[in-house]
Amino acid sequence: MLSIIFDIVAPVFLVIGAGYLAARRGLLSGNMIDGLMKFAIQFAVPCLLFRATSTMDLGTAYDWRLMSAFYIGSTTSFAVATLLAWNLFGRSPGESVAVGFCALFSNLVLLGLPISERAWGADTAAMAAAYAIVSIHAPFCYLLGITSMELLRADGRSLPDTAAVVLRAMFRNSLMIGIGLGFVVNLSGLSLPEALVSSVDIMARAALPVALFGLGGTLTRYTLRTSIGEAGSISVISLVLHPAISFAVCHLLNAPHELTGAVVLMAAMAPGVNGYLFASMYQRGQSTAAGTVLLGTAVSILSVSVWLWILENP
């Protein structure tokens, strides 16, 4: 069993490690890392999400029990992390929200999808559930994070102005465009030309390996110099509390056993780079957010393996 888990998890983190070492050794410049991530996020991953949403069984994928389990877990983790930063680490309200956002926004695209695909297989109901979670992840997290930030901080732009900026950004976001177009094709029953489908598939196959390698290079930009205690606490909330709550809610709601694993595994992913981007957007808690992304990604090698073992031995 342990060898099977190793075979699932290790290749993903080895590719990340290869990108990290390449950047550290100077084989991958900052511009090259940015280029890789731009290709992955703006072109290849949207193709992957488009193909997934255009062909998935929406009734099965958007099971309310599965979605509730994941997002109850993420919302609770966000609240706990924010209160911890506020009360234990002495952060201001605005900084606390920025730090707490790291426990809310998991790295579902760059880590969750490749690990889930290796665990459950590409064309399975479990992967459809994973894609369903991804499809509303960014809008949900940014809506909750921004609303909380604007309610708690006392400076900056107004809530309506901020909401307008974020809505415009979402509609221009390539990931959301890929998902949206996929829904259009799925709901309309539109039949696409085979040549177009094949070209999109070629792009989609490049998405995950390029994104993982680029993620490794991106991690060289972050450090743990001043925030290891706080980053460690937020990482534990993200890697342990979130999946534990999702696991419990799935069982309370009698979610299908074969799909519970998909939800819990996605919930067990490390904090995403968007945590740092959110902190940078508000100029609050950037060092802690960066350290949390780095530490959480490193520790998730172990935590994801543990959760896979738990899911296989309920």
C-alpha positions in Angstrom: 0.0 0.0 0.0 2.8 2.5 0.9 4.5 1.8 -2.4 1.3 2.6 -4.3 0.9 5.9 -2.4 4.6 6.7 -3.1 4.0 6.0 -6.8 1.0 8.4 -6.8 2.6 11.3 -4.9 6.3 11.1 -5.6 6.3 11.8 -9.4 4.3 15.0 -8.8 6.8 16.4 -6.3 9.8 15.1 -8.2 8.7 17.3 -11.1 8.3 20.3 -8.7 11.7 19.5 -7.3 13.2 19.4 -10.7 11.9 22.9 -11.4 13.1 24.1 -8.0 16.6 22.8 -8.6 16.8 24.1 -12.2 15.9 27.6 -10.9 18.4 27.3 -8.0 21.2 26.2 -10.3 20.5 29.1 -12.6 19.3 26.9 -15.4 15.9 28.6 -15.3 15.9 32.4 -15.2 13.1 34.4 -13.7 11.8 35.3 -17.1 11.7 31.7 -18.1 9.8 30.8 -15.0 7.3 33.5 -15.7 7.0 32.3 -19.3 6.3 28.7 -18.2 3.7 29.8 -15.7 2.1 32.2 -18.2 1.8 29.4 -20.8 0.4 27.0 -18.2 -2.1 29.3 -16.5 -3.2 31.4 -19.5 -3.2 28.7 -22.2 -2.7 25.1 -21.3 -4.7 24.8 -18.0 -7.7 26.6 -19.5 -7.7 24.0 -22.3 -7.6 21.3 -19.6 -10.5 22.8 -17.7 -12.5 23.5 -20.8 -12.3 19.8 -21.9 -13.2 18.6 -18.4 -16.2 20.9 -17.9 -17.4 20.4 -21.5 -17.6 16.6 -21.1 -18.4 16.0 -17.4 -21.7 14.7 -16.0 -22.9 17.9 -14.2 -25.5 16.1 -12.1 -22.9 13.7 -10.6 -20.1 16.2 -10.4 -22.0 18.9 -8.6 -23.4 16.8 -5.8 -24.4 19.3 -3.1 -22.9 17.0 -0.4 -19.5 17.0 -1.9 -19.4 20.7 -2.6 -20.7 21.4 1.0 -18.0 19.2 2.5 -15.2 20.9 0.7 -16.4 24.5 1.2 -17.5 24.1 4.8 -14.0 22.9 5.5 -12.3 25.7 3.6 -14.5 28.4 5.2 -13.9 27.0 8.7 -10.1 26.9 8.0 -10.2 30.5 6.9 -12.0 31.6 10.0 -9.7 29.6 12.4 -6.5 30.9 10.6 -7.7 34.5 10.7 -8.6 34.3 14.4 -5.3 32.6 15.1 -3.3 35.3 13.4 -5.4 38.0 15.1 -5.4 36.7 18.7 -2.2 34.6 19.0 0.2 36.3 16.6 -1.0 39.8 17.2 -1.8 40.7 13.6 -4.0 43.6 12.7 -7.5 42.7 11.4 -6.5 43.3 7.8 -3.2 41.3 8.1 -5.1 38.5 9.8 -7.5 38.2 6.8 -4.5 38.1 4.4 -2.8 35.4 6.4 -6.0 33.5 6.9 -6.6 33.6 3.1 -3.7 31.1 2.7 -5.8 28.5 4.6 -8.7 29.2 2.4 -7.2 29.1 -1.1 -5.7 25.6 -1.7 -3.5 24.8 -4.6 -6.1 22.8 -6.5 -5.0 23.4 -10.1 -1.2 22.9 -9.9 -1.2 20.2 -7.2 -4.8 18.9 -6.7 -5.5 18.0 -10.3 -2.3 16.1 -11.1 -2.3 14.2 -7.7 -6.0 13.4 -8.1 -5.5 12.2 -11.6 -2.8 9.8 -10.5 -4.9 8.6 -7.6 -8.3 8.1 -9.3 -7.6 8.0 -13.0 -8.3 10.7 -15.7 -11.9 9.7 -16.8 -13.6 8.9 -13.5 -16.5 10.3 -11.4 -13.9 11.3 -8.8 -12.0 13.5 -11.3 -15.3 15.1 -12.4 -16.0 16.0 -8.7 -12.5 17.4 -8.5 -13.0 19.6 -11.6 -16.4 20.7 -10.2 -14.7 21.9 -7.0 -12.1 23.8 -9.1 -14.7 25.5 -11.2 -16.1 27.6 -8.3 -13.0 27.7 -6.1 -11.6 31.1 -7.2 -14.9 33.0 -7.2 -15.8 31.6 -3.8 -12.5 32.3 -2.2 -12.0 35.8 -3.5 -15.6 36.8 -2.7 -15.2 35.5 0.9 -11.7 36.9 1.3 -12.4 40.4 -0.2 -15.7 40.8 1.7 -13.9 39.9 5.0 -11.0 42.2 4.3 -13.2 45.2 3.4 -15.4 44.7 6.5 -12.4 44.5 8.9 -9.9 47.0 7.5 -10.5 50.7 7.9 -8.6 52.0 4.9 -8.4 51.6 1.1 -11.1 51.5 -1.6 -14.7 50.9 -0.8 -16.3 47.5 -0.9 -18.3 48.2 -4.0 -15.3 49.5 -5.9 -13.2 46.5 -4.8 -16.0 44.1 -5.9 -16.2 45.7 -9.3 -12.4 45.4 -9.8 -12.5 41.7 -8.8 -15.5 40.9 -11.0 -13.7 42.5 -14.0 -10.6 40.5 -13.2 -12.5 37.3 -12.9 -14.2 37.7 -16.3 -10.8 38.3 -17.8 -9.2 35.4 -16.0 -8.2 32.7 -18.5 -9.1 29.8 -16.1 -12.6 31.2 -15.6 -12.9 31.7 -19.4 -12.0 28.1 -20.0 -14.4 26.8 -17.4 -17.2 29.1 -18.7 -16.8 28.0 -22.3 -16.8 24.4 -21.2 -20.1 24.9 -19.5 -21.5 26.5 -22.7 -20.5 23.5 -24.7 -21.8 21.0 -22.1 -25.2 22.6 -21.5 -25.8 23.4 -25.2 -24.8 19.9 -26.5 -22.7 21.6 -29.1 -20.6 19.2 -31.2 -17.1 20.6 -31.8 -15.0 19.7 -34.9 -12.7 16.8 -34.3 -9.6 18.9 -35.3 -10.5 21.5 -32.7 -11.0 18.9 -30.0 -7.7 17.2 -30.8 -5.8 20.5 -30.8 -7.3 21.4 -27.4 -6.3 18.0 -26.1 -2.7 18.5 -27.2 -2.6 21.7 -25.2 -4.3 20.1 -22.2 -1.8 17.3 -22.0 1.0 19.9 -21.6 -0.8 21.7 -18.8 0.1 19.8 -15.7 3.8 18.9 -16.3 4.6 22.5 -17.3 2.7 23.9 -14.4 4.4 21.6 -11.9 7.9 22.4 -13.2 7.1 26.1 -13.2 5.7 25.9 -9.7 9.0 24.5 -8.5 10.9 27.4 -10.0 8.4 29.9 -8.5 9.0 28.4 -5.0 12.6 29.6 -5.0 11.3 33.2 -4.6 9.8 32.6 -1.2 11.6 32.3 2.2 10.8 31.3 5.8 13.1 33.7 7.5 10.7 35.6 9.7 7.5 33.7 9.8 8.1 30.0 10.3 5.9 29.7 13.4 3.0 31.5 11.8 3.5 29.8 8.4 3.6 26.4 10.2 0.4 27.1 12.0 -1.5 28.1 8.9 0.0 25.1 7.0 -1.4 22.7 9.6 -4.8 24.3 9.3 -4.7 23.9 5.5 -3.2 20.4 5.4 -4.9 18.8 8.4 -8.0 20.7 9.6 -9.5 21.4 6.1 -9.4 17.8 4.9 -10.5 16.5 8.3 -13.6 18.7 8.3 -14.4 17.7 4.7 -14.0 14.0 5.6 -16.4 14.4 8.6 -19.0 16.3 6.6 -18.9 13.8 3.8 -19.7 11.0 6.3 -22.4 13.1 8.1 -24.1 13.8 4.8 -23.7 10.2 3.6 -21.8 11.2 0.5 -20.9 8.4 -1.9 -17.8 6.6 -0.6 -16.0 6.6 -4.0 -16.4 10.4 -4.2 -15.5 11.2 -0.6 -11.9 10.5 -1.4 -11.9 13.0 -4.3 -13.2 15.8 -2.0 -10.8 15.0 0.9 -7.8 14.7 -1.3 -8.5 18.1 -2.9 -9.0 19.6 0.6 -5.6 18.2 1.6 -3.7 20.3 -0.9 -1.1 22.9 0.2 -1.9 26.7 0.2 -1.9 28.1 -3.3 0.2 30.9 -4.8 -3.0 33.0 -4.8 -2.6 33.4 -1.0 0.5 35.4 -1.7 -1.1 37.3 -4.5 -4.0 38.2 -2.3 -1.7 39.5 0.4 0.2 41.5 -2.1 -3.0 43.0 -3.5 -3.7 44.5 0.0 0.0 45.0 1.0 -0.6 43.0 4.2 1.2 39.9 5.5 3.2 39.1 2.3 6.1 37.5 4.1 3.9 35.1 6.0 1.9 34.3 3.0 5.0 33.6 0.9 6.5 31.4 3.7 3.2 29.5 4.1 3.1 28.7 0.4 6.7 27.4 0.5 6.4 25.4 3.8 2.9 24.1 3.0 4.0 22.8 -0.4 7.0 21.0 1.1 5.1 19.5 4.0 2.3 18.4 1.8 4.5 15.6 0.4 4.0 13.9 3.7 0.5 15.0 4.5 -1.0 14.1 1.2 0.5 10.6 1.5 -1.1 10.2 5.0 -4.5 11.3 3.7 -4.3 8.8 0.8 -3.5 6.1 3.3 -6.4 7.1 5.5 -8.8 7.1 2.5 -7.6 3.6 1.5 -8.0 2.4 5.1 -11.2 4.0 6.4 
